[in-house]
Amino acid sequence: MKELIEYIARSIASNPGAVKVTQTEEGGQIVLRLEVAPEDKGKVIGRQGRVAQAMRVLLRVAAVKDGTRAILEIM
């Protein structure tokens, strides 16, 4: 799941070297924190949050396949 989010964010970002994804487990669910360069934050979130929402949907589908829950936080 971490690799999926990292791949998508690197594909969108102008500065792919600044993309960082950390994975932790809190309360029985996986929390992925996505950090990007400040100038790329708008691209990753997208217009009206559509890109971020699509990334969350893909993450949710991957988590269901693994039998767990996952949350994406964009920092």
PyMOL Python script that loads the backbone (N, CA, C, O; Angstrom):
from pymol import cmd

cmd.read_pdbstr("""\
ATOM      1  N   MET A   1       0.827  -1.191   0.000  1.00  0.00           N
ATOM      2  CA  MET A   1       0.000   0.000   0.000  1.00  0.00           C
ATOM      3  C   MET A   1       0.867   1.250   0.000  1.00  0.00           C
ATOM      4  O   MET A   1       0.575   2.224  -0.695  1.00  0.00           O
ATOM      5  N   LYS A   2       1.935   1.211   0.785  1.00  0.00           N
ATOM      6  CA  LYS A   2       2.851   2.345   0.846  1.00  0.00           C
ATOM      7  C   LYS A   2       3.452   2.610  -0.534  1.00  0.00           C
ATOM      8  O   LYS A   2       3.586   3.763  -0.946  1.00  0.00           O
ATOM      9  N   GLU A   3       3.814   1.544  -1.246  1.00  0.00           N
ATOM     10  CA  GLU A   3       4.424   1.686  -2.558  1.00  0.00           C
ATOM     11  C   GLU A   3       3.444   2.263  -3.570  1.00  0.00           C
ATOM     12  O   GLU A   3       3.835   3.024  -4.455  1.00  0.00           O
ATOM     13  N   LEU A   4       2.168   1.903  -3.441  1.00  0.00           N
ATOM     14  CA  LEU A   4       1.133   2.410  -4.338  1.00  0.00           C
ATOM     15  C   LEU A   4       1.006   3.926  -4.215  1.00  0.00           C
ATOM     16  O   LEU A   4       1.025   4.638  -5.219  1.00  0.00           O
ATOM     17  N   ILE A   5       0.877   4.411  -2.997  1.00  0.00           N
ATOM     18  CA  ILE A   5       0.732   5.852  -2.765  1.00  0.00           C
ATOM     19  C   ILE A   5       1.998   6.592  -3.194  1.00  0.00           C
ATOM     20  O   ILE A   5       1.924   7.669  -3.784  1.00  0.00           O
ATOM     21  N   GLU A   6       3.154   6.010  -2.894  1.00  0.00           N
ATOM     22  CA  GLU A   6       4.423   6.641  -3.271  1.00  0.00           C
ATOM     23  C   GLU A   6       4.540   6.741  -4.792  1.00  0.00           C
ATOM     24  O   GLU A   6       4.976   7.769  -5.310  1.00  0.00           O
ATOM     25  N   TYR A   7       4.160   5.696  -5.504  1.00  0.00           N
ATOM     26  CA  TYR A   7       4.217   5.694  -6.971  1.00  0.00           C
ATOM     27  C   TYR A   7       3.303   6.771  -7.559  1.00  0.00           C
ATOM     28  O   TYR A   7       3.709   7.513  -8.453  1.00  0.00           O
ATOM     29  N   ILE A   8       2.091   6.851  -7.063  1.00  0.00           N
ATOM     30  CA  ILE A   8       1.135   7.833  -7.586  1.00  0.00           C
ATOM     31  C   ILE A   8       1.633   9.248  -7.308  1.00  0.00           C
ATOM     32  O   ILE A   8       1.598  10.104  -8.192  1.00  0.00           O
ATOM     33  N   ALA A   9       2.097   9.498  -6.083  1.00  0.00           N
ATOM     34  CA  ALA A   9       2.555  10.845  -5.713  1.00  0.00           C
ATOM     35  C   ALA A   9       3.787  11.245  -6.515  1.00  0.00           C
ATOM     36  O   ALA A   9       3.886  12.390  -6.957  1.00  0.00           O
ATOM     37  N   ARG A  10       4.723  10.329  -6.709  1.00  0.00           N
ATOM     38  CA  ARG A  10       5.919  10.641  -7.501  1.00  0.00           C
ATOM     39  C   ARG A  10       5.561  10.930  -8.949  1.00  0.00           C
ATOM     40  O   ARG A  10       6.213  11.754  -9.589  1.00  0.00           O
ATOM     41  N   SER A  11       4.539  10.269  -9.477  1.00  0.00           N
ATOM     42  CA  SER A  11       4.110  10.492 -10.853  1.00  0.00           C
ATOM     43  C   SER A  11       3.491  11.877 -11.034  1.00  0.00           C
ATOM     44  O   SER A  11       3.610  12.481 -12.100  1.00  0.00           O
ATOM     45  N   ILE A  12       2.840  12.369 -10.001  1.00  0.00           N
ATOM     46  CA  ILE A  12       2.154  13.662 -10.081  1.00  0.00           C
ATOM     47  C   ILE A  12       3.092  14.829  -9.775  1.00  0.00           C
ATOM     48  O   ILE A  12       2.989  15.884 -10.399  1.00  0.00           O
ATOM     49  N   ALA A  13       3.995  14.649  -8.828  1.00  0.00           N
ATOM     50  CA  ALA A  13       4.817  15.742  -8.299  1.00  0.00           C
ATOM     51  C   ALA A  13       5.865  16.227  -9.298  1.00  0.00           C
ATOM     52  O   ALA A  13       6.389  15.447 -10.093  1.00  0.00           O
ATOM     53  N   SER A  14       6.161  17.528  -9.247  1.00  0.00           N
ATOM     54  CA  SER A  14       7.233  18.114 -10.049  1.00  0.00           C
ATOM     55  C   SER A  14       8.596  17.754  -9.462  1.00  0.00           C
ATOM     56  O   SER A  14       9.583  17.635 -10.189  1.00  0.00           O
ATOM     57  N   ASN A  15       8.640  17.583  -8.147  1.00  0.00           N
ATOM     58  CA  ASN A  15       9.868  17.234  -7.443  1.00  0.00           C
ATOM     59  C   ASN A  15       9.679  15.856  -6.787  1.00  0.00           C
ATOM     60  O   ASN A  15       9.402  15.779  -5.590  1.00  0.00           O
ATOM     61  N   PRO A  16       9.827  14.769  -7.561  1.00  0.00           N
ATOM     62  CA  PRO A  16       9.557  13.440  -7.007  1.00  0.00           C
ATOM     63  C   PRO A  16      10.524  13.027  -5.898  1.00  0.00           C
ATOM     64  O   PRO A  16      10.210  12.136  -5.109  1.00  0.00           O
ATOM     65  N   GLY A  17      11.681  13.656  -5.827  1.00  0.00           N
ATOM     66  CA  GLY A  17      12.633  13.329  -4.774  1.00  0.00           C
ATOM     67  C   GLY A  17      12.175  13.759  -3.391  1.00  0.00           C
ATOM     68  O   GLY A  17      12.656  13.233  -2.387  1.00  0.00           O
ATOM     69  N   ALA A  18      11.255  14.705  -3.330  1.00  0.00           N
ATOM     70  CA  ALA A  18      10.769  15.213  -2.046  1.00  0.00           C
ATOM     71  C   ALA A  18       9.576  14.421  -1.513  1.00  0.00           C
ATOM     72  O   ALA A  18       9.094  14.694  -0.414  1.00  0.00           O
ATOM     73  N   VAL A  19       9.100  13.449  -2.279  1.00  0.00           N
ATOM     74  CA  VAL A  19       7.951  12.650  -1.848  1.00  0.00           C
ATOM     75  C   VAL A  19       8.407  11.654  -0.792  1.00  0.00           C
ATOM     76  O   VAL A  19       9.376  10.918  -0.983  1.00  0.00           O
ATOM     77  N   LYS A  20       7.684  11.647   0.333  1.00  0.00           N
ATOM     78  CA  LYS A  20       8.022  10.736   1.425  1.00  0.00           C
ATOM     79  C   LYS A  20       6.725  10.179   2.000  1.00  0.00           C
ATOM     80  O   LYS A  20       5.804  10.926   2.326  1.00  0.00           O
ATOM     81  N   VAL A  21       6.669   8.855   2.118  1.00  0.00           N
ATOM     82  CA  VAL A  21       5.495   8.193   2.673  1.00  0.00           C
ATOM     83  C   VAL A  21       5.933   7.397   3.891  1.00  0.00           C
ATOM     84  O   VAL A  21       6.847   6.576   3.808  1.00  0.00           O
ATOM     85  N   THR A  22       5.278   7.639   5.026  1.00  0.00           N
ATOM     86  CA  THR A  22       5.555   6.875   6.234  1.00  0.00           C
ATOM     87  C   THR A  22       4.310   6.092   6.605  1.00  0.00           C
ATOM     88  O   THR A  22       3.186   6.558   6.420  1.00  0.00           O
ATOM     89  N   GLN A  23       4.526   4.897   7.128  1.00  0.00           N
ATOM     90  CA  GLN A  23       3.416   4.007   7.466  1.00  0.00           C
ATOM     91  C   GLN A  23       3.493   3.645   8.938  1.00  0.00           C
ATOM     92  O   GLN A  23       4.527   3.181   9.418  1.00  0.00           O
ATOM     93  N   THR A  24       2.395   3.859   9.654  1.00  0.00           N
ATOM     94  CA  THR A  24       2.305   3.484  11.055  1.00  0.00           C
ATOM     95  C   THR A  24       0.983   2.758  11.275  1.00  0.00           C
ATOM     96  O   THR A  24       0.078   2.809  10.443  1.00  0.00           O
ATOM     97  N   GLU A  25       0.896   2.086  12.408  1.00  0.00           N
ATOM     98  CA  GLU A  25      -0.356   1.404  12.745  1.00  0.00           C
ATOM     99  C   GLU A  25      -0.899   2.026  14.018  1.00  0.00           C
ATOM    100  O   GLU A  25      -0.214   2.084  15.039  1.00  0.00           O
ATOM    101  N   GLU A  26      -2.135   2.489  13.945  1.00  0.00           N
ATOM    102  CA  GLU A  26      -2.786   3.141  15.082  1.00  0.00           C
ATOM    103  C   GLU A  26      -4.194   2.579  15.230  1.00  0.00           C
ATOM    104  O   GLU A  26      -5.002   2.661  14.305  1.00  0.00           O
ATOM    105  N   GLY A  27      -4.475   2.023  16.364  1.00  0.00           N
ATOM    106  CA  GLY A  27      -5.820   1.538  16.645  1.00  0.00           C
ATOM    107  C   GLY A  27      -6.308   0.460  15.693  1.00  0.00           C
ATOM    108  O   GLY A  27      -7.492   0.425  15.359  1.00  0.00           O
ATOM    109  N   GLY A  28      -5.435  -0.403  15.260  1.00  0.00           N
ATOM    110  CA  GLY A  28      -5.831  -1.492  14.390  1.00  0.00           C
ATOM    111  C   GLY A  28      -5.979  -1.125  12.929  1.00  0.00           C
ATOM    112  O   GLY A  28      -6.437  -1.947  12.135  1.00  0.00           O
ATOM    113  N   GLN A  29      -5.606   0.085  12.553  1.00  0.00           N
ATOM    114  CA  GLN A  29      -5.664   0.476  11.154  1.00  0.00           C
ATOM    115  C   GLN A  29      -4.335   1.097  10.732  1.00  0.00           C
ATOM    116  O   GLN A  29      -3.604   1.635  11.564  1.00  0.00           O
ATOM    117  N   ILE A  30      -4.030   1.023   9.466  1.00  0.00           N
ATOM    118  CA  ILE A  30      -2.777   1.548   8.934  1.00  0.00           C
ATOM    119  C   ILE A  30      -2.975   3.012   8.568  1.00  0.00           C
ATOM    120  O   ILE A  30      -3.947   3.376   7.906  1.00  0.00           O
ATOM    121  N   VAL A  31      -2.035   3.846   9.010  1.00  0.00           N
ATOM    122  CA  VAL A  31      -2.074   5.274   8.688  1.00  0.00           C
ATOM    123  C   VAL A  31      -0.872   5.583   7.812  1.00  0.00           C
ATOM    124  O   VAL A  31       0.272   5.390   8.226  1.00  0.00           O
ATOM    125  N   LEU A  32      -1.133   6.066   6.595  1.00  0.00           N
ATOM    126  CA  LEU A  32      -0.078   6.468   5.680  1.00  0.00           C
ATOM    127  C   LEU A  32      -0.024   7.989   5.657  1.00  0.00           C
ATOM    128  O   LEU A  32      -1.036   8.649   5.420  1.00  0.00           O
ATOM    129  N   ARG A  33       1.150   8.538   5.903  1.00  0.00           N
ATOM    130  CA  ARG A  33       1.334   9.987   5.882  1.00  0.00           C
ATOM    131  C   ARG A  33       2.181  10.348   4.668  1.00  0.00           C
ATOM    132  O   ARG A  33       3.321   9.903   4.540  1.00  0.00           O
ATOM    133  N   LEU A  34       1.623  11.143   3.794  1.00  0.00           N
ATOM    134  CA  LEU A  34       2.285  11.546   2.558  1.00  0.00           C
ATOM    135  C   LEU A  34       2.806  12.958   2.715  1.00  0.00           C
ATOM    136  O   LEU A  34       2.045  13.882   3.004  1.00  0.00           O
ATOM    137  N   GLU A  35       4.107  13.125   2.525  1.00  0.00           N
ATOM    138  CA  GLU A  35       4.733  14.442   2.583  1.00  0.00           C
ATOM    139  C   GLU A  35       5.301  14.761   1.208  1.00  0.00           C
ATOM    140  O   GLU A  35       6.002  13.943   0.613  1.00  0.00           O
ATOM    141  N   VAL A  36       4.996  15.952   0.709  1.00  0.00           N
ATOM    142  CA  VAL A  36       5.509  16.412  -0.585  1.00  0.00           C
ATOM    143  C   VAL A  36       6.056  17.821  -0.411  1.00  0.00           C
ATOM    144  O   VAL A  36       5.835  18.464   0.615  1.00  0.00           O
ATOM    145  N   ALA A  37       6.772  18.291  -1.426  1.00  0.00           N
ATOM    146  CA  ALA A  37       7.289  19.657  -1.407  1.00  0.00           C
ATOM    147  C   ALA A  37       6.103  20.630  -1.391  1.00  0.00           C
ATOM    148  O   ALA A  37       5.045  20.329  -1.944  1.00  0.00           O
ATOM    149  N   PRO A  38       6.279  21.788  -0.763  1.00  0.00           N
ATOM    150  CA  PRO A  38       5.162  22.750  -0.682  1.00  0.00           C
ATOM    151  C   PRO A  38       4.572  23.134  -2.037  1.00  0.00           C
ATOM    152  O   PRO A  38       3.364  23.347  -2.142  1.00  0.00           O
ATOM    153  N   GLU A  39       5.404  23.224  -3.073  1.00  0.00           N
ATOM    154  CA  GLU A  39       4.879  23.609  -4.388  1.00  0.00           C
ATOM    155  C   GLU A  39       4.104  22.474  -5.063  1.00  0.00           C
ATOM    156  O   GLU A  39       3.375  22.715  -6.026  1.00  0.00           O
ATOM    157  N   ASP A  40       4.251  21.251  -4.573  1.00  0.00           N
ATOM    158  CA  ASP A  40       3.537  20.108  -5.144  1.00  0.00           C
ATOM    159  C   ASP A  40       2.269  19.750  -4.385  1.00  0.00           C
ATOM    160  O   ASP A  40       1.500  18.901  -4.835  1.00  0.00           O
ATOM    161  N   LYS A  41       2.045  20.376  -3.259  1.00  0.00           N
ATOM    162  CA  LYS A  41       0.889  20.009  -2.430  1.00  0.00           C
ATOM    163  C   LYS A  41      -0.424  20.216  -3.183  1.00  0.00           C
ATOM    164  O   LYS A  41      -1.331  19.391  -3.074  1.00  0.00           O
ATOM    165  N   GLY A  42      -0.538  21.282  -3.930  1.00  0.00           N
ATOM    166  CA  GLY A  42      -1.749  21.550  -4.704  1.00  0.00           C
ATOM    167  C   GLY A  42      -1.992  20.516  -5.784  1.00  0.00           C
ATOM    168  O   GLY A  42      -3.134  20.141  -6.049  1.00  0.00           O
ATOM    169  N   LYS A  43      -0.908  20.052  -6.415  1.00  0.00           N
ATOM    170  CA  LYS A  43      -1.042  19.030  -7.455  1.00  0.00           C
ATOM    171  C   LYS A  43      -1.506  17.710  -6.860  1.00  0.00           C
ATOM    172  O   LYS A  43      -2.341  17.022  -7.445  1.00  0.00           O
ATOM    173  N   VAL A  44      -0.971  17.358  -5.707  1.00  0.00           N
ATOM    174  CA  VAL A  44      -1.324  16.087  -5.077  1.00  0.00           C
ATOM    175  C   VAL A  44      -2.761  16.107  -4.564  1.00  0.00           C
ATOM    176  O   VAL A  44      -3.457  15.094  -4.620  1.00  0.00           O
ATOM    177  N   ILE A  45      -3.203  17.257  -4.066  1.00  0.00           N
ATOM    178  CA  ILE A  45      -4.576  17.357  -3.576  1.00  0.00           C
ATOM    179  C   ILE A  45      -5.549  17.461  -4.749  1.00  0.00           C
ATOM    180  O   ILE A  45      -6.611  16.840  -4.723  1.00  0.00           O
ATOM    181  N   GLY A  46      -5.207  18.225  -5.761  1.00  0.00           N
ATOM    182  CA  GLY A  46      -6.044  18.351  -6.956  1.00  0.00           C
ATOM    183  C   GLY A  46      -7.163  19.348  -6.765  1.00  0.00           C
ATOM    184  O   GLY A  46      -7.391  19.857  -5.668  1.00  0.00           O
ATOM    185  N   ARG A  47      -7.860  19.616  -7.859  1.00  0.00           N
ATOM    186  CA  ARG A  47      -8.980  20.558  -7.807  1.00  0.00           C
ATOM    187  C   ARG A  47     -10.111  19.960  -6.979  1.00  0.00           C
ATOM    188  O   ARG A  47     -10.576  18.848  -7.231  1.00  0.00           O
ATOM    189  N   GLN A  48     -10.527  20.718  -6.004  1.00  0.00           N
ATOM    190  CA  GLN A  48     -11.589  20.318  -5.070  1.00  0.00           C
ATOM    191  C   GLN A  48     -11.284  18.972  -4.407  1.00  0.00           C
ATOM    192  O   GLN A  48     -12.201  18.265  -3.987  1.00  0.00           O
ATOM    193  N   GLY A  49      -9.993  18.616  -4.311  1.00  0.00           N
ATOM    194  CA  GLY A  49      -9.586  17.411  -3.614  1.00  0.00           C
ATOM    195  C   GLY A  49      -9.829  16.122  -4.369  1.00  0.00           C
ATOM    196  O   GLY A  49      -9.844  15.046  -3.771  1.00  0.00           O
ATOM    197  N   ARG A  50     -10.021  16.216  -5.675  1.00  0.00           N
ATOM    198  CA  ARG A  50     -10.362  15.021  -6.456  1.00  0.00           C
ATOM    199  C   ARG A  50      -9.217  14.023  -6.536  1.00  0.00           C
ATOM    200  O   ARG A  50      -9.449  12.817  -6.439  1.00  0.00           O
ATOM    201  N   VAL A  51      -7.986  14.496  -6.712  1.00  0.00           N
ATOM    202  CA  VAL A  51      -6.843  13.585  -6.809  1.00  0.00           C
ATOM    203  C   VAL A  51      -6.623  12.893  -5.465  1.00  0.00           C
ATOM    204  O   VAL A  51      -6.399  11.684  -5.416  1.00  0.00           O
ATOM    205  N   ALA A  52      -6.687  13.655  -4.384  1.00  0.00           N
ATOM    206  CA  ALA A  52      -6.521  13.071  -3.052  1.00  0.00           C
ATOM    207  C   ALA A  52      -7.620  12.051  -2.768  1.00  0.00           C
ATOM    208  O   ALA A  52      -7.358  10.997  -2.188  1.00  0.00           O
ATOM    209  N   GLN A  53      -8.834  12.358  -3.170  1.00  0.00           N
ATOM    210  CA  GLN A  53      -9.946  11.439  -2.942  1.00  0.00           C
ATOM    211  C   GLN A  53      -9.746  10.159  -3.748  1.00  0.00           C
ATOM    212  O   GLN A  53     -10.035   9.070  -3.251  1.00  0.00           O
ATOM    213  N   ALA A  54      -9.258  10.271  -4.978  1.00  0.00           N
ATOM    214  CA  ALA A  54      -9.003   9.090  -5.799  1.00  0.00           C
ATOM    215  C   ALA A  54      -7.905   8.228  -5.180  1.00  0.00           C
ATOM    216  O   ALA A  54      -8.000   7.001  -5.187  1.00  0.00           O
ATOM    217  N   MET A  55      -6.865   8.866  -4.647  1.00  0.00           N
ATOM    218  CA  MET A  55      -5.795   8.122  -3.985  1.00  0.00           C
ATOM    219  C   MET A  55      -6.341   7.391  -2.758  1.00  0.00           C
ATOM    220  O   MET A  55      -5.953   6.254  -2.491  1.00  0.00           O
ATOM    221  N   ARG A  56      -7.225   8.029  -2.023  1.00  0.00           N
ATOM    222  CA  ARG A  56      -7.821   7.392  -0.842  1.00  0.00           C
ATOM    223  C   ARG A  56      -8.691   6.196  -1.225  1.00  0.00           C
ATOM    224  O   ARG A  56      -8.702   5.183  -0.526  1.00  0.00           O
ATOM    225  N   VAL A  57      -9.418   6.314  -2.333  1.00  0.00           N
ATOM    226  CA  VAL A  57     -10.261   5.200  -2.794  1.00  0.00           C
ATOM    227  C   VAL A  57      -9.381   4.017  -3.179  1.00  0.00           C
ATOM    228  O   VAL A  57      -9.671   2.884  -2.795  1.00  0.00           O
ATOM    229  N   LEU A  58      -8.310   4.263  -3.933  1.00  0.00           N
ATOM    230  CA  LEU A  58      -7.401   3.186  -4.319  1.00  0.00           C
ATOM    231  C   LEU A  58      -6.759   2.538  -3.094  1.00  0.00           C
ATOM    232  O   LEU A  58      -6.596   1.319  -3.042  1.00  0.00           O
ATOM    233  N   LEU A  59      -6.398   3.356  -2.112  1.00  0.00           N
ATOM    234  CA  LEU A  59      -5.816   2.837  -0.879  1.00  0.00           C
ATOM    235  C   LEU A  59      -6.822   1.974  -0.129  1.00  0.00           C
ATOM    236  O   LEU A  59      -6.471   0.917   0.396  1.00  0.00           O
ATOM    237  N   ARG A  60      -8.063   2.421  -0.080  1.00  0.00           N
ATOM    238  CA  ARG A  60      -9.109   1.666   0.603  1.00  0.00           C
ATOM    239  C   ARG A  60      -9.327   0.303  -0.055  1.00  0.00           C
ATOM    240  O   ARG A  60      -9.513  -0.702   0.632  1.00  0.00           O
ATOM    241  N   VAL A  61      -9.304   0.275  -1.383  1.00  0.00           N
ATOM    242  CA  VAL A  61      -9.479  -0.986  -2.109  1.00  0.00           C
ATOM    243  C   VAL A  61      -8.317  -1.935  -1.819  1.00  0.00           C
ATOM    244  O   VAL A  61      -8.529  -3.124  -1.585  1.00  0.00           O
ATOM    245  N   ALA A  62      -7.095  -1.412  -1.833  1.00  0.00           N
ATOM    246  CA  ALA A  62      -5.925  -2.243  -1.534  1.00  0.00           C
ATOM    247  C   ALA A  62      -5.978  -2.760  -0.101  1.00  0.00           C
ATOM    248  O   ALA A  62      -5.582  -3.896   0.162  1.00  0.00           O
ATOM    249  N   ALA A  63      -6.462  -1.942   0.822  1.00  0.00           N
ATOM    250  CA  ALA A  63      -6.555  -2.353   2.222  1.00  0.00           C
ATOM    251  C   ALA A  63      -7.597  -3.445   2.404  1.00  0.00           C
ATOM    252  O   ALA A  63      -7.377  -4.382   3.172  1.00  0.00           O
ATOM    253  N   VAL A  64      -8.710  -3.344   1.722  1.00  0.00           N
ATOM    254  CA  VAL A  64      -9.758  -4.358   1.824  1.00  0.00           C
ATOM    255  C   VAL A  64      -9.242  -5.698   1.303  1.00  0.00           C
ATOM    256  O   VAL A  64      -9.564  -6.749   1.859  1.00  0.00           O
ATOM    257  N   LYS A  65      -8.444  -5.663   0.241  1.00  0.00           N
ATOM    258  CA  LYS A  65      -7.862  -6.902  -0.292  1.00  0.00           C
ATOM    259  C   LYS A  65      -6.949  -7.561   0.735  1.00  0.00           C
ATOM    260  O   LYS A  65      -6.851  -8.787   0.783  1.00  0.00           O
ATOM    261  N   ASP A  66      -6.278  -6.749   1.559  1.00  0.00           N
ATOM    262  CA  ASP A  66      -5.392  -7.269   2.606  1.00  0.00           C
ATOM    263  C   ASP A  66      -6.148  -7.574   3.894  1.00  0.00           C
ATOM    264  O   ASP A  66      -5.571  -8.115   4.837  1.00  0.00           O
ATOM    265  N   GLY A  67      -7.416  -7.237   3.941  1.00  0.00           N
ATOM    266  CA  GLY A  67      -8.217  -7.503   5.129  1.00  0.00           C
ATOM    267  C   GLY A  67      -7.958  -6.539   6.267  1.00  0.00           C
ATOM    268  O   GLY A  67      -8.062  -6.916   7.434  1.00  0.00           O
ATOM    269  N   THR A  68      -7.623  -5.298   5.944  1.00  0.00           N
ATOM    270  CA  THR A  68      -7.355  -4.291   6.966  1.00  0.00           C
ATOM    271  C   THR A  68      -7.995  -2.966   6.560  1.00  0.00           C
ATOM    272  O   THR A  68      -8.672  -2.880   5.536  1.00  0.00           O
ATOM    273  N   ARG A  69      -7.774  -1.945   7.369  1.00  0.00           N
ATOM    274  CA  ARG A  69      -8.270  -0.589   7.064  1.00  0.00           C
ATOM    275  C   ARG A  69      -7.066   0.332   6.926  1.00  0.00           C
ATOM    276  O   ARG A  69      -6.044   0.129   7.581  1.00  0.00           O
ATOM    277  N   ALA A  70      -7.184   1.329   6.086  1.00  0.00           N
ATOM    278  CA  ALA A  70      -6.073   2.253   5.877  1.00  0.00           C
ATOM    279  C   ALA A  70      -6.602   3.676   5.701  1.00  0.00           C
ATOM    280  O   ALA A  70      -7.687   3.899   5.165  1.00  0.00           O
ATOM    281  N   ILE A  71      -5.794   4.629   6.171  1.00  0.00           N
ATOM    282  CA  ILE A  71      -6.131   6.052   6.101  1.00  0.00           C
ATOM    283  C   ILE A  71      -4.953   6.781   5.463  1.00  0.00           C
ATOM    284  O   ILE A  71      -3.800   6.462   5.752  1.00  0.00           O
ATOM    285  N   LEU A  72      -5.230   7.750   4.602  1.00  0.00           N
ATOM    286  CA  LEU A  72      -4.195   8.561   3.981  1.00  0.00           C
ATOM    287  C   LEU A  72      -4.274   9.970   4.519  1.00  0.00           C
ATOM    288  O   LEU A  72      -5.324  10.610   4.461  1.00  0.00           O
ATOM    289  N   GLU A  73      -3.145  10.459   5.052  1.00  0.00           N
ATOM    290  CA  GLU A  73      -3.038  11.848   5.498  1.00  0.00           C
ATOM    291  C   GLU A  73      -2.010  12.539   4.616  1.00  0.00           C
ATOM    292  O   GLU A  73      -0.905  12.033   4.419  1.00  0.00           O
ATOM    293  N   ILE A  74      -2.380  13.694   4.089  1.00  0.00           N
ATOM    294  CA  ILE A  74      -1.454  14.474   3.247  1.00  0.00           C
ATOM    295  C   ILE A  74      -0.947  15.630   4.079  1.00  0.00           C
ATOM    296  O   ILE A  74      -1.725  16.450   4.567  1.00  0.00           O
ATOM    297  N   MET A  75       0.362  15.688   4.236  1.00  0.00           N
ATOM    298  CA  MET A  75       0.967  16.710   5.102  1.00  0.00           C
ATOM    299  C   MET A  75       1.781  17.678   4.275  1.00  0.00           C
ATOM    300  O   MET A  75       2.370  18.611   4.819  1.00  0.00           O
TER     301      MET A  75
END
""", "prot")
cmd.dss("prot")
cmd.show_as("cartoon", "prot")
cmd.util.cbc("prot")
cmd.orient("prot")
